[in-house]
């Protein structure tokens, strides 16, 4: 199978043949296993299923080495403390075969992501809200000493990309630019986090949540793992849940009013920039962004 269409101009060339060569060269005990691309809307990593119960994860971008090292170091320590399954590394690969970055092999987690197979409104979504809220709270309680800052761990900034997204999406009728601007400026006025940095996943979107038999079962893709303001993980309230289940998520996550308001700001930040940037190259992620903005604006009103 050819490599997936590129979403960034500087993406590395990755395909099944390359992954097979990397595995055979570095882990000969797995050389005879099948390699099959896993179709994903993820923007930073490519995934290839290895045999029946493993998956190879490789950064797509030249700057992705840090994500691999972070996952290899921290996921084994975090996994026992969390109420949902997370990917546990089995092996760490090194550059080779023309691929210039480290890469990893993980245990495969069964389940369907909740973008491709959405949880049904009502009992399933309500149960997921409680489970994911407890996951966020549990992650926050793990000692964060030694952790590096998450890419969404800092304060919201009056980013030019957000303003550009509002201008362009408002101009083509995708959103109400006036309402979006008001909600974004309100988020910027919320007091900043003054507590100690805590662990956060950093990217709790539907494509990074797995479910089995209608129940949330795992959280994947820890490329954004790091420490900082817990508000970034609250963006799931608008990216995943609805007005009926958001309060259940908030109760389980146990966050204060300011953290909740900053989380709505992160939903706007992610949603606006994702829809604006990925409308052509990644329509799945753009659709998730559109939903997050729609929910956040309705909630703000």
C-alpha positions as CSV (number, residue, x, y, z in Angstrom):
1,X,0.0,0.0,0.0
2,X,1.4,3.5,-0.8
3,X,2.0,6.0,1.9
4,X,-1.0,8.0,3.1
5,X,-1.6,11.5,1.5
6,X,0.6,14.1,3.1
7,X,-0.9,16.8,5.3
8,X,2.4,18.8,5.7
9,X,5.0,19.8,3.1
10,X,7.8,18.5,5.2
11,X,6.4,15.0,6.0
12,X,8.7,12.1,5.9
13,X,8.1,9.3,3.4
14,X,6.6,6.3,5.2
15,X,5.0,3.2,3.8
16,X,4.4,-0.5,4.6
17,X,7.7,-1.5,2.8
18,X,9.7,0.9,5.0
19,X,8.1,-0.3,8.2
20,X,8.7,-3.9,7.2
21,X,12.4,-3.2,6.6
22,X,12.8,-1.3,9.9
23,X,11.2,-4.2,11.9
24,X,13.2,-6.9,10.1
25,X,16.4,-5.0,10.6
26,X,16.0,-4.2,14.2
27,X,13.6,-6.8,15.6
28,X,14.2,-10.0,13.6
29,X,11.9,-12.0,15.8
30,X,9.0,-10.1,14.3
31,X,10.3,-10.1,10.7
32,X,7.8,-12.5,9.4
33,X,4.7,-10.7,10.7
34,X,2.3,-8.8,8.4
35,X,2.5,-5.0,8.2
36,X,-0.6,-3.1,7.4
37,X,-1.3,0.7,7.4
38,X,-3.8,1.9,10.0
39,X,-5.9,4.6,8.4
40,X,-6.0,7.6,10.9
41,X,-6.7,11.3,10.9
42,X,-3.7,11.8,13.2
43,X,-1.5,14.6,12.0
44,X,1.8,13.8,13.8
45,X,2.3,10.1,13.6
46,X,1.7,7.2,11.1
47,X,0.6,3.8,12.5
48,X,1.1,0.3,11.0
49,X,-0.3,-2.8,12.5
50,X,2.3,-5.4,13.1
51,X,0.9,-9.0,13.2
52,X,-2.2,-9.4,15.3
53,X,-1.4,-7.7,18.6
54,X,1.2,-4.9,17.9
55,X,1.3,-1.5,16.2
56,X,4.3,0.5,15.0
57,X,4.1,4.2,15.5
58,X,6.4,6.5,13.5
59,X,6.6,10.4,13.6
60,X,5.5,11.9,10.3
61,X,7.5,15.2,10.8
62,X,11.2,15.9,11.3
63,X,10.7,17.3,14.7
64,X,8.8,14.3,16.1
65,X,11.7,12.5,17.9
66,X,10.7,13.9,21.3
67,X,7.2,12.4,21.1
68,X,8.7,8.9,20.8
69,X,11.1,9.3,23.6
70,X,8.4,10.8,25.9
71,X,5.9,7.9,25.2
72,X,8.6,5.3,25.8
73,X,9.6,6.9,29.1
74,X,6.3,7.9,30.7
75,X,3.5,5.6,29.5
76,X,4.7,2.5,31.4
77,X,4.8,4.7,34.6
78,X,1.4,6.3,34.0
79,X,-0.6,3.2,32.8
80,X,-1.0,1.5,36.2
81,X,-2.5,4.8,37.6
82,X,-5.2,5.3,35.0
83,X,-8.7,3.9,34.8
84,X,-8.7,3.4,31.0
85,X,-6.2,1.4,29.0
86,X,-3.3,3.3,27.3
87,X,-0.7,2.1,24.8
88,X,2.2,0.5,26.5
89,X,5.6,0.4,24.6
90,X,7.0,-3.0,23.7
91,X,10.2,-1.8,21.9
92,X,12.0,1.3,20.9
93,X,13.3,1.5,17.3
94,X,16.1,3.7,16.1
95,X,16.7,5.5,12.8
96,X,17.6,3.3,9.8
97,X,16.6,2.2,6.3
98,X,16.4,5.8,5.2
99,X,14.1,6.8,8.0
100,X,15.8,9.4,10.2
101,X,13.8,9.3,13.5
102,X,13.3,7.0,16.5
103,X,10.0,5.0,16.4
104,X,8.2,2.6,18.7
105,X,6.3,-0.7,18.8
106,X,3.3,-0.8,21.1
107,X,0.7,-3.3,22.2
108,X,-2.4,-3.1,19.9
109,X,-5.5,-2.0,21.7
110,X,-8.8,-3.4,20.3
111,X,-11.7,-1.1,19.8
112,X,-13.1,1.5,17.4
113,X,-12.3,5.2,17.7
114,X,-15.4,7.2,18.6
115,X,-15.2,9.4,15.5
116,X,-15.6,6.4,13.2
117,X,-18.1,4.7,15.4
118,X,-19.7,7.4,17.6
119,X,-21.1,6.5,21.0
120,X,-24.9,6.6,21.0
121,X,-26.5,9.6,22.7
122,X,-28.0,8.7,26.1
123,X,-26.5,5.9,28.2
124,X,-23.3,5.3,26.1
125,X,-22.3,8.9,25.9
126,X,-23.2,9.6,29.5
127,X,-21.1,6.6,30.7
128,X,-18.2,7.8,28.5
129,X,-18.4,11.3,30.0
130,X,-18.0,9.9,33.5
131,X,-15.2,7.6,32.4
132,X,-13.2,10.2,30.6
133,X,-13.7,12.7,33.3
134,X,-12.3,10.2,35.9
135,X,-9.4,9.6,33.5
136,X,-8.6,13.3,33.4
137,X,-8.8,13.6,37.1
138,X,-6.6,10.5,37.7
139,X,-4.0,11.7,35.2
140,X,-3.9,15.1,37.0
141,X,-3.1,13.3,40.3
142,X,0.0,11.5,39.2
143,X,3.2,13.2,40.3
144,X,4.3,15.4,37.4
145,X,7.9,15.9,38.6
146,X,10.3,15.5,35.7
147,X,7.6,15.9,33.0
148,X,8.2,18.3,30.2
149,X,5.5,20.9,29.2
150,X,2.7,19.8,27.0
151,X,2.2,21.6,23.7
152,X,-1.2,22.8,25.1
153,X,0.0,23.2,28.7
154,X,0.6,26.9,28.7
155,X,-1.8,29.8,28.7
156,X,-4.2,30.7,25.9
157,X,-2.6,33.3,23.7
158,X,-4.2,35.9,21.4
159,X,-2.9,34.0,18.5
160,X,-2.9,35.4,15.0
161,X,-3.9,32.0,13.6
162,X,-7.2,32.2,15.6
163,X,-8.0,35.6,14.3
164,X,-7.2,34.5,10.8
165,X,-9.4,31.5,11.1
166,X,-12.3,33.6,12.4
167,X,-11.9,36.1,9.6
168,X,-11.8,33.4,6.9
169,X,-14.4,31.1,8.3
170,X,-16.7,34.0,9.0
171,X,-16.1,35.4,5.5
172,X,-17.3,32.2,3.8
173,X,-20.3,31.8,6.1
174,X,-18.9,28.8,8.1
175,X,-19.4,30.6,11.4
176,X,-20.7,33.8,13.0
177,X,-17.4,35.8,13.2
178,X,-18.8,38.2,15.7
179,X,-19.9,35.5,18.2
180,X,-16.6,33.6,17.7
181,X,-14.6,36.8,18.4
182,X,-16.6,37.6,21.5
183,X,-16.2,34.0,22.9
184,X,-12.5,34.0,22.1
185,X,-11.9,37.3,23.8
186,X,-13.9,36.2,26.8
187,X,-11.6,33.2,27.1
188,X,-8.5,35.3,27.0
189,X,-9.8,37.3,30.0
190,X,-10.2,34.2,32.2
191,X,-7.5,34.2,35.0
192,X,-4.5,32.0,34.2
193,X,-3.6,28.8,36.0
194,X,-1.4,29.5,39.0
195,X,-1.1,26.0,40.4
196,X,1.7,23.5,40.0
197,X,1.9,21.9,36.5
198,X,0.0,18.7,36.3
199,X,-0.1,15.8,33.7
200,X,-2.4,16.2,30.8
201,X,-2.9,14.1,27.6
202,X,-3.2,17.3,25.5
203,X,-5.3,15.9,22.6
204,X,-8.5,14.3,23.9
205,X,-10.4,14.2,20.6
206,X,-12.8,11.5,19.3
207,X,-10.2,9.9,17.1
208,X,-8.0,9.3,20.2
209,X,-10.7,7.5,22.2
210,X,-11.4,3.8,21.7
211,X,-14.7,2.1,22.6
212,X,-15.8,-1.6,22.7
213,X,-19.4,-2.7,23.0
214,X,-20.6,0.9,23.5
215,X,-18.2,1.6,26.4
216,X,-15.1,3.7,26.4
217,X,-12.1,1.4,26.7
218,X,-8.9,3.2,26.0
219,X,-7.2,6.5,25.3
220,X,-4.5,6.5,22.6
221,X,-2.0,8.9,20.9
222,X,0.0,10.5,23.7
223,X,2.1,12.7,21.5
224,X,0.8,15.7,23.4
225,X,1.5,14.2,26.8
226,X,3.1,16.7,29.1
227,X,2.6,19.0,32.1
228,X,0.9,22.3,32.5
229,X,-2.6,23.8,33.0
230,X,-5.2,21.0,33.2
231,X,-7.6,23.1,31.1
232,X,-6.4,21.7,27.8
233,X,-7.8,18.3,28.6
234,X,-11.2,19.9,29.4
235,X,-11.6,20.7,25.7
236,X,-13.0,17.2,25.3
237,X,-16.2,18.6,26.9
238,X,-17.0,20.3,23.6
239,X,-15.1,18.1,21.1
240,X,-16.7,14.9,22.4
241,X,-19.8,15.5,24.5
242,X,-23.0,17.4,24.2
243,X,-25.0,19.7,26.4
244,X,-26.6,16.7,28.2
245,X,-23.4,14.9,29.0
246,X,-20.9,17.8,29.5
247,X,-22.0,18.3,33.1
248,X,-21.3,14.6,33.8
249,X,-17.8,15.0,32.4
250,X,-17.2,18.2,34.4
251,X,-18.3,16.5,37.6
252,X,-16.1,13.5,37.1
253,X,-13.1,15.7,36.1
254,X,-13.6,17.9,39.1
255,X,-12.4,21.2,37.7
256,X,-13.1,24.7,38.9
257,X,-14.9,27.5,37.1
258,X,-11.8,29.1,35.7
259,X,-10.4,25.8,34.4
260,X,-13.7,25.0,32.8
261,X,-13.7,28.4,31.1
262,X,-10.2,28.1,29.9
263,X,-11.1,24.6,28.6
264,X,-13.8,26.2,26.5
265,X,-11.2,28.6,25.2
266,X,-9.0,25.6,24.2
267,X,-12.0,24.1,22.4
268,X,-12.3,27.3,20.4
269,X,-8.5,27.5,19.8
270,X,-8.3,23.9,18.6
271,X,-11.6,24.0,16.6
272,X,-11.0,27.2,14.8
273,X,-7.4,26.5,13.8
274,X,-8.1,22.8,12.9
275,X,-11.0,23.6,10.6
276,X,-9.2,26.5,9.0
277,X,-5.9,24.6,8.4
278,X,-7.2,21.1,7.6
279,X,-10.3,21.7,5.5
280,X,-8.6,20.2,2.4
281,X,-5.9,18.0,3.7
282,X,-7.7,16.4,6.7
283,X,-11.5,16.7,6.5
284,X,-12.0,14.4,9.5
285,X,-10.0,16.6,11.8
286,X,-11.6,19.7,10.3
287,X,-15.0,18.2,11.1
288,X,-14.0,17.6,14.7
289,X,-12.8,21.2,14.9
290,X,-16.1,22.5,13.5
291,X,-18.1,20.5,16.1
292,X,-15.9,21.8,18.9
293,X,-16.5,25.4,17.9
294,X,-20.2,24.9,17.4
295,X,-20.6,23.3,20.8
296,X,-18.4,25.9,22.5
297,X,-20.2,28.9,21.0
298,X,-23.6,27.4,21.9
299,X,-22.4,26.8,25.4
300,X,-20.9,30.3,25.7
301,X,-24.3,31.8,24.8
